[in-house]
Amino acid sequence: MKFRAEIDIMPLPALLDPQGKAVGNTMPQMGLGEIVGVRIGKHVTMEIEAADMATAEVKVKEACEKLLVKQIMEHLSFRVEVA
């Protein structure tokens, strides 16, 4: 079966986010002063061939931990669905 994973990777809350800070500081100048606390991360989409949903989820988690996420600096969340 083919599955699709949607992965969000964000900096941990305790860490500085220079990109988010720069965007957040620009919001008032753009007339968007109500927007505060901007954090910028990554969004990754991938397709997985697997026998079932559980196997697909294991493969996505393994790919994230081995390649995509710096675990001491970033938080990971993902969802897998049938493609």
Secondary structure, DSSP 8 states (H G I E B T S, - for coil): -EEEEEEEEEE-TTS--HHHHHHHHHTGGGT-TT-------EEEEEEEE-SSHHHHHHHHHHHIIIII--TTTEEEEEEEEE-
